[in-house]
Amino acid sequence: MTGDASRSRTPGAGSTRRRVRSGEDFDIIIGFLGFWALVLLVVTVWMEVTAQPALGWALGLLASLLALYGMIRLRRKLPDRR
């Protein structure tokens, strides 16, 4: 008889590290989306100022802002970085 089945399984340092790492991954994605939202904002404003069609750029900006908002809401549920 082996003691494998009766051994209690407690989460080790690896699982905590994975949760913190996943939070850092969310931070990277949030930064990426924030950068492109800023680029799309500048392009949209430029297209409006120069009287060119800007609907597509504005819709892209809206989509990136909604994705950014969703990622920030998901990130709040994860633990802080250490």
A tleap script that builds the chain and sets N, CA, C and O, in Angstrom:
source leaprc.protein.ff14SB
mol = sequence {
  NMET THR GLY ASP ALA SER ARG SER ARG THR
  PRO GLY ALA GLY SER THR ARG ARG ARG VAL
  ARG SER GLY GLU ASP PHE ASP ILE ILE ILE
  GLY PHE LEU GLY PHE TRP ALA LEU VAL LEU
  LEU VAL VAL THR VAL TRP MET GLU VAL THR
  ALA GLN PRO ALA LEU GLY TRP ALA LEU GLY
  LEU LEU ALA SER LEU LEU ALA LEU TYR GLY
  MET ILE ARG LEU ARG ARG LYS LEU PRO ASP
  ARG CARG
}
set mol.1.N position { 0.833 -1.180 0.000 }
set mol.1.CA position { 0.000 0.000 0.000 }
set mol.1.C position { 0.872 1.235 0.000 }
set mol.1.O position { 1.793 1.362 0.807 }
set mol.2.N position { 0.584 2.111 -0.880 }
set mol.2.CA position { 1.339 3.358 -0.925 }
set mol.2.C position { 0.533 4.457 -0.261 }
set mol.2.O position { -0.693 4.378 -0.175 }
set mol.3.N position { 1.212 5.459 0.198 }
set mol.3.CA position { 0.558 6.563 0.897 }
set mol.3.C position { 0.118 7.679 -0.024 }
set mol.3.O position { -0.225 8.760 0.455 }
set mol.4.N position { 0.116 7.458 -1.340 }
set mol.4.CA position { -0.230 8.520 -2.284 }
set mol.4.C position { -1.679 8.986 -2.133 }
set mol.4.O position { -1.962 10.181 -2.214 }
set mol.5.N position { -2.583 8.050 -1.917 }
set mol.5.CA position { -3.991 8.412 -1.847 }
set mol.5.C position { -4.320 9.150 -0.552 }
set mol.5.O position { -5.226 9.983 -0.519 }
set mol.6.N position { -3.580 8.841 0.512 }
set mol.6.CA position { -3.903 9.470 1.793 }
set mol.6.C position { -3.162 10.781 2.015 }
set mol.6.O position { -3.419 11.485 2.992 }
set mol.7.N position { -2.264 11.104 1.134 }
set mol.7.CA position { -1.508 12.347 1.270 }
set mol.7.C position { -2.401 13.549 1.020 }
set mol.7.O position { -3.134 13.583 0.032 }
set mol.8.N position { -2.349 14.522 1.894 }
set mol.8.CA position { -3.156 15.722 1.667 }
set mol.8.C position { -2.454 16.597 0.631 }
set mol.8.O position { -1.233 16.755 0.634 }
set mol.9.N position { -3.243 17.134 -0.216 }
set mol.9.CA position { -2.682 17.975 -1.277 }
set mol.9.C position { -2.948 19.425 -0.940 }
set mol.9.O position { -4.076 19.908 -1.048 }
set mol.10.N position { -1.911 20.103 -0.535 }
set mol.10.CA position { -2.035 21.530 -0.251 }
set mol.10.C position { -1.415 22.293 -1.401 }
set mol.10.O position { -0.413 21.855 -1.965 }
set mol.11.N position { -1.980 23.403 -1.751 }
set mol.11.CA position { -1.389 24.190 -2.836 }
set mol.11.C position { -0.018 24.697 -2.420 }
set mol.11.O position { 0.148 25.271 -1.344 }
set mol.12.N position { 0.942 24.480 -3.268 }
set mol.12.CA position { 2.298 24.908 -2.966 }
set mol.12.C position { 2.586 26.296 -3.501 }
set mol.12.O position { 1.687 27.019 -3.933 }
set mol.13.N position { 3.843 26.643 -3.463 }
set mol.13.CA position { 4.252 27.969 -3.930 }
set mol.13.C position { 4.024 28.125 -5.426 }
set mol.13.O position { 3.833 29.240 -5.912 }
set mol.14.N position { 4.040 27.018 -6.158 }
set mol.14.CA position { 3.856 27.086 -7.601 }
set mol.14.C position { 2.487 27.600 -7.996 }
set mol.14.O position { 2.366 28.379 -8.942 }
set mol.15.N position { 1.442 27.170 -7.275 }
set mol.15.CA position { 0.095 27.621 -7.639 }
set mol.15.C position { -0.084 29.105 -7.328 }
set mol.15.O position { -0.752 29.816 -8.078 }
set mol.16.N position { 0.505 29.579 -6.229 }
set mol.16.CA position { 0.444 31.001 -5.912 }
set mol.16.C position { 1.187 31.801 -6.967 }
set mol.16.O position { 0.739 32.867 -7.388 }
set mol.17.N position { 2.308 31.283 -7.381 }
set mol.17.CA position { 3.100 31.974 -8.401 }
set mol.17.C position { 2.331 32.057 -9.709 }
set mol.17.O position { 2.396 33.066 -10.410 }
set mol.18.N position { 1.598 30.989 -10.039 }
set mol.18.CA position { 0.818 31.006 -11.273 }
set mol.18.C position { -0.269 32.067 -11.223 }
set mol.18.O position { -0.512 32.755 -12.214 }
set mol.19.N position { -0.930 32.206 -10.067 }
set mol.19.CA position { -1.986 33.222 -9.962 }
set mol.19.C position { -1.404 34.622 -10.089 }
set mol.19.O position { -2.001 35.481 -10.738 }
set mol.20.N position { -0.258 34.861 -9.485 }
set mol.20.CA position { 0.369 36.179 -9.594 }
set mol.20.C position { 0.823 36.406 -11.023 }
set mol.20.O position { 0.681 37.505 -11.559 }
set mol.21.N position { 1.365 35.375 -11.635 }
set mol.21.CA position { 1.803 35.521 -13.014 }
set mol.21.C position { 0.634 35.819 -13.933 }
set mol.21.O position { 0.768 36.610 -14.867 }
set mol.22.N position { -0.524 35.190 -13.679 }
set mol.22.CA position { -1.669 35.465 -14.535 }
set mol.22.C position { -2.115 36.916 -14.381 }
set mol.22.O position { -2.578 37.526 -15.344 }
set mol.23.N position { -1.978 37.472 -13.179 }
set mol.23.CA position { -2.279 38.883 -12.988 }
set mol.23.C position { -1.338 39.760 -13.777 }
set mol.23.O position { -1.755 40.773 -14.339 }
set mol.24.N position { -0.067 39.383 -13.826 }
set mol.24.CA position { 0.901 40.142 -14.611 }
set mol.24.C position { 0.598 40.026 -16.098 }
set mol.24.O position { 0.803 40.979 -16.850 }
set mol.25.N position { 0.115 38.874 -16.524 }
set mol.25.CA position { -0.272 38.720 -17.929 }
set mol.25.C position { -1.428 39.651 -18.275 }
set mol.25.O position { -1.457 40.236 -19.358 }
set mol.26.N position { -2.381 39.787 -17.353 }
set mol.26.CA position { -3.473 40.724 -17.576 }
set mol.26.C position { -2.942 42.142 -17.676 }
set mol.26.O position { -3.432 42.925 -18.490 }
set mol.27.N position { -1.952 42.489 -16.866 }
set mol.27.CA position { -1.368 43.835 -16.929 }
set mol.27.C position { -0.750 44.100 -18.297 }
set mol.27.O position { -0.863 45.202 -18.833 }
set mol.28.N position { -0.103 43.094 -18.855 }
set mol.28.CA position { 0.510 43.239 -20.178 }
set mol.28.C position { -0.569 43.465 -21.236 }
set mol.28.O position { -0.431 44.330 -22.100 }
set mol.29.N position { -1.634 42.686 -21.160 }
set mol.29.CA position { -2.722 42.826 -22.130 }
set mol.29.C position { -3.405 44.185 -21.984 }
set mol.29.O position { -3.761 44.814 -22.981 }
set mol.30.N position { -3.588 44.636 -20.746 }
set mol.30.CA position { -4.195 45.946 -20.508 }
set mol.30.C position { -3.320 47.051 -21.099 }
set mol.30.O position { -3.836 47.986 -21.712 }
set mol.31.N position { -2.018 46.954 -20.923 }
set mol.31.CA position { -1.110 47.940 -21.507 }
set mol.31.C position { -1.162 47.932 -23.017 }
set mol.31.O position { -1.156 48.989 -23.649 }
set mol.32.N position { -1.214 46.751 -23.600 }
set mol.32.CA position { -1.300 46.617 -25.051 }
set mol.32.C position { -2.582 47.268 -25.575 }
set mol.32.O position { -2.553 48.033 -26.539 }
set mol.33.N position { -3.708 46.951 -24.926 }
set mol.33.CA position { -4.988 47.541 -25.353 }
set mol.33.C position { -5.010 49.046 -25.135 }
set mol.33.O position { -5.566 49.782 -25.950 }
set mol.34.N position { -4.414 49.509 -24.049 }
set mol.34.CA position { -4.361 50.947 -23.791 }
set mol.34.C position { -3.563 51.687 -24.841 }
set mol.34.O position { -3.943 52.777 -25.270 }
set mol.35.N position { -2.446 51.089 -25.259 }
set mol.35.CA position { -1.628 51.709 -26.305 }
set mol.35.C position { -2.425 51.851 -27.600 }
set mol.35.O position { -2.438 52.918 -28.214 }
set mol.36.N position { -3.088 50.771 -28.011 }
set mol.36.CA position { -3.820 50.825 -29.270 }
set mol.36.C position { -5.061 51.703 -29.170 }
set mol.36.O position { -5.480 52.293 -30.166 }
set mol.37.N position { -5.651 51.798 -27.989 }
set mol.37.CA position { -6.777 52.728 -27.820 }
set mol.37.C position { -6.301 54.161 -28.006 }
set mol.37.O position { -6.993 54.974 -28.619 }
set mol.38.N position { -5.119 54.473 -27.478 }
set mol.38.CA position { -4.564 55.815 -27.653 }
set mol.38.C position { -4.252 56.098 -29.123 }
set mol.38.O position { -4.533 57.188 -29.620 }
set mol.39.N position { -3.679 55.127 -29.810 }
set mol.39.CA position { -3.392 55.291 -31.244 }
set mol.39.C position { -4.689 55.513 -32.016 }
set mol.39.O position { -4.761 56.399 -32.868 }
set mol.40.N position { -5.707 54.716 -31.723 }
set mol.40.CA position { -6.975 54.872 -32.430 }
set mol.40.C position { -7.652 56.199 -32.101 }
set mol.40.O position { -8.325 56.776 -32.955 }
set mol.41.N position { -7.483 56.685 -30.882 }
set mol.41.CA position { -8.031 57.994 -30.531 }
set mol.41.C position { -7.377 59.088 -31.366 }
set mol.41.O position { -8.063 59.960 -31.898 }
set mol.42.N position { -6.066 59.043 -31.481 }
set mol.42.CA position { -5.347 60.059 -32.264 }
set mol.42.C position { -5.763 59.982 -33.727 }
set mol.42.O position { -5.999 61.012 -34.358 }
set mol.43.N position { -5.854 58.776 -34.270 }
set mol.43.CA position { -6.234 58.620 -35.672 }
set mol.43.C position { -7.666 59.107 -35.891 }
set mol.43.O position { -7.945 59.783 -36.881 }
set mol.44.N position { -8.571 58.769 -34.975 }
set mol.44.CA position { -9.972 59.193 -35.111 }
set mol.44.C position { -10.092 60.708 -35.072 }
set mol.44.O position { -10.807 61.296 -35.883 }
set mol.45.N position { -9.405 61.337 -34.146 }
set mol.45.CA position { -9.446 62.806 -34.059 }
set mol.45.C position { -8.860 63.417 -35.326 }
set mol.45.O position { -9.406 64.382 -35.860 }
set mol.46.N position { -7.754 62.862 -35.807 }
set mol.46.CA position { -7.135 63.382 -37.025 }
set mol.46.C position { -8.073 63.256 -38.223 }
set mol.46.O position { -8.171 64.174 -39.037 }
set mol.47.N position { -8.757 62.129 -38.331 }
set mol.47.CA position { -9.684 61.934 -39.446 }
set mol.47.C position { -10.863 62.913 -39.353 }
set mol.47.O position { -11.337 63.413 -40.374 }
set mol.48.N position { -11.326 63.180 -38.147 }
set mol.48.CA position { -12.421 64.137 -37.980 }
set mol.48.C position { -11.970 65.552 -38.317 }
set mol.48.O position { -12.703 66.301 -38.964 }
set mol.49.N position { -10.783 65.918 -37.885 }
set mol.49.CA position { -10.280 67.276 -38.128 }
set mol.49.C position { -10.051 67.515 -39.612 }
set mol.49.O position { -10.297 68.614 -40.109 }
set mol.50.N position { -9.587 66.504 -40.317 }
set mol.50.CA position { -9.315 66.663 -41.747 }
set mol.50.C position { -10.531 66.342 -42.617 }
set mol.50.O position { -10.416 66.269 -43.841 }
set mol.51.N position { -11.691 66.150 -41.992 }
set mol.51.CA position { -12.969 65.915 -42.689 }
set mol.51.C position { -12.948 64.669 -43.562 }
set mol.51.O position { -13.496 64.665 -44.665 }
set mol.52.N position { -12.323 63.629 -43.074 }
set mol.52.CA position { -12.325 62.335 -43.756 }
set mol.52.C position { -13.251 61.392 -42.988 }
set mol.52.O position { -13.541 61.628 -41.815 }
set mol.53.N position { -13.712 60.331 -43.641 }
set mol.53.CA position { -14.605 59.404 -42.943 }
set mol.53.C position { -13.884 58.724 -41.762 }
set mol.53.O position { -12.814 58.139 -41.930 }
set mol.54.N position { -14.484 58.812 -40.584 }
set mol.54.CA position { -13.826 58.299 -39.380 }
set mol.54.C position { -14.671 57.263 -38.657 }
set mol.54.O position { -14.331 56.880 -37.537 }
set mol.55.N position { -15.764 56.795 -39.258 }
set mol.55.CA position { -16.646 55.866 -38.574 }
set mol.55.C position { -15.944 54.553 -38.230 }
set mol.55.O position { -16.082 54.050 -37.115 }
set mol.56.N position { -15.208 54.009 -39.159 }
set mol.56.CA position { -14.485 52.753 -38.912 }
set mol.56.C position { -13.475 52.889 -37.784 }
set mol.56.O position { -13.365 52.014 -36.925 }
set mol.57.N position { -12.736 53.997 -37.795 }
set mol.57.CA position { -11.755 54.233 -36.737 }
set mol.57.C position { -12.434 54.410 -35.384 }
set mol.57.O position { -11.944 53.930 -34.362 }
set mol.58.N position { -13.578 55.113 -35.393 }
set mol.58.CA position { -14.311 55.326 -34.145 }
set mol.58.C position { -14.877 54.011 -33.610 }
set mol.58.O position { -14.881 53.790 -32.399 }
set mol.59.N position { -15.351 53.144 -34.489 }
set mol.59.CA position { -15.847 51.839 -34.049 }
set mol.59.C position { -14.711 50.966 -33.514 }
set mol.59.O position { -14.892 50.233 -32.542 }
set mol.60.N position { -13.551 51.046 -34.147 }
set mol.60.CA position { -12.378 50.328 -33.630 }
set mol.60.C position { -11.972 50.840 -32.258 }
set mol.60.O position { -11.602 50.063 -31.378 }
set mol.61.N position { -12.045 52.156 -32.083 }
set mol.61.CA position { -11.748 52.758 -30.779 }
set mol.61.C position { -12.747 52.278 -29.734 }
set mol.61.O position { -12.360 51.942 -28.615 }
set mol.62.N position { -14.022 52.244 -30.088 }
set mol.62.CA position { -15.044 51.765 -29.164 }
set mol.62.C position { -14.786 50.312 -28.761 }
set mol.62.O position { -14.884 49.960 -27.585 }
set mol.63.N position { -14.460 49.479 -29.736 }
set mol.63.CA position { -14.193 48.065 -29.447 }
set mol.63.C position { -12.984 47.909 -28.522 }
set mol.63.O position { -13.012 47.107 -27.589 }
set mol.64.N position { -11.925 48.675 -28.784 }
set mol.64.CA position { -10.729 48.562 -27.933 }
set mol.64.C position { -11.000 49.097 -26.527 }
set mol.64.O position { -10.472 48.556 -25.555 }
set mol.65.N position { -11.810 50.144 -26.401 }
set mol.65.CA position { -12.145 50.666 -25.074 }
set mol.65.C position { -13.020 49.693 -24.294 }
set mol.65.O position { -12.851 49.539 -23.084 }
set mol.66.N position { -13.952 49.036 -24.976 }
set mol.66.CA position { -14.776 48.029 -24.308 }
set mol.66.C position { -13.932 46.836 -23.858 }
set mol.66.O position { -14.130 46.307 -22.764 }
set mol.67.N position { -12.991 46.415 -24.707 }
set mol.67.CA position { -12.096 45.322 -24.323 }
set mol.67.C position { -11.212 45.731 -23.149 }
set mol.67.O position { -10.978 44.935 -22.240 }
set mol.68.N position { -10.728 46.957 -23.167 }
set mol.68.CA position { -9.903 47.466 -22.074 }
set mol.68.C position { -10.695 47.504 -20.770 }
set mol.68.O position { -10.181 47.115 -19.721 }
set mol.69.N position { -11.929 47.964 -20.827 }
set mol.69.CA position { -12.786 48.007 -19.647 }
set mol.69.C position { -13.015 46.595 -19.093 }
set mol.69.O position { -12.938 46.373 -17.885 }
set mol.70.N position { -13.294 45.657 -19.982 }
set mol.70.CA position { -13.505 44.273 -19.552 }
set mol.70.C position { -12.265 43.664 -18.921 }
set mol.70.O position { -12.364 42.946 -17.926 }
set mol.71.N position { -11.105 43.940 -19.485 }
set mol.71.CA position { -9.862 43.401 -18.928 }
set mol.71.C position { -9.559 44.005 -17.561 }
set mol.71.O position { -9.066 43.307 -16.674 }
set mol.72.N position { -9.845 45.283 -17.383 }
set mol.72.CA position { -9.611 45.920 -16.086 }
set mol.72.C position { -10.550 45.322 -15.042 }
set mol.72.O position { -10.140 45.103 -13.902 }
set mol.73.N position { -11.798 45.056 -15.412 }
set mol.73.CA position { -12.732 44.436 -14.466 }
set mol.73.C position { -12.281 43.036 -14.093 }
set mol.73.O position { -12.384 42.647 -12.929 }
set mol.74.N position { -11.782 42.270 -15.056 }
set mol.74.CA position { -11.280 40.927 -14.756 }
set mol.74.C position { -10.025 40.987 -13.897 }
set mol.74.O position { -9.829 40.145 -13.020 }
set mol.75.N position { -9.182 41.972 -14.143 }
set mol.75.CA position { -7.916 42.096 -13.408 }
set mol.75.C position { -8.151 42.383 -11.937 }
set mol.75.O position { -7.369 41.946 -11.093 }
set mol.76.N position { -9.205 43.104 -11.616 }
set mol.76.CA position { -9.495 43.445 -10.208 }
set mol.76.C position { -9.774 42.208 -9.373 }
set mol.76.O position { -9.590 42.230 -8.156 }
set mol.77.N position { -10.217 41.119 -10.012 }
set mol.77.CA position { -10.522 39.893 -9.278 }
set mol.77.C position { -9.268 39.080 -8.948 }
set mol.77.O position { -9.314 38.189 -8.099 }
set mol.78.N position { -8.164 39.378 -9.605 }
set mol.78.CA position { -6.933 38.630 -9.381 }
set mol.78.C position { -6.113 39.282 -8.276 }
set mol.78.O position { -6.283 40.469 -8.001 }
set mol.79.N position { -5.222 38.517 -7.635 }
set mol.79.CA position { -4.409 39.096 -6.558 }
set mol.79.C position { -3.400 40.106 -7.085 }
set mol.79.O position { -3.017 40.072 -8.255 }
set mol.80.N position { -2.975 41.005 -6.201 }
set mol.80.CA position { -1.976 42.012 -6.571 }
set mol.80.C position { -0.636 41.354 -6.839 }
set mol.80.O position { -0.363 40.242 -6.386 }
set mol.81.N position { 0.198 42.071 -7.589 }
set mol.81.CA position { 1.562 41.599 -7.807 }
set mol.81.C position { 2.367 41.763 -6.530 }
set mol.81.O position { 2.104 42.666 -5.736 }
set mol.82.N position { 3.344 40.895 -6.333 }
set mol.82.CA position { 4.208 40.984 -5.145 }
set mol.82.C position { 5.602 41.343 -5.542 }
set mol.82.O position { 6.476 41.465 -4.684 }
savepdb mol mol.pdb
quit
